[in-house]
């Protein structure tokens, strides 16, 4: 499959759709505290993708949901977060 000038394998294309679906679900539910979290496997995929964009594994103790929300700019990175992850905080969000 050719997308934005890049060729993707079928697996990468499906992973891209799953990543986008998970992040857009967060867009719809970030302000709804009673909404169920995305599937854990979907959040793990988002974590792997964000780590890939970051070029390293994010240090600290963020769970997959927190990383998905903060790594994509759905929730702001706090000063406490900055102290925990250091200079990498300046690179967040990794996508808009």
Secondary structure, DSSP 8 states (H G I E B T S, - for coil): -EETTEE--HHHHHHHHHHHHHHHHHHHHTT-TTS----HHHHHHHHHHHHHHHTS---S---HHHHHHHHTTSS---HHHHHHHGGGGGG--S--
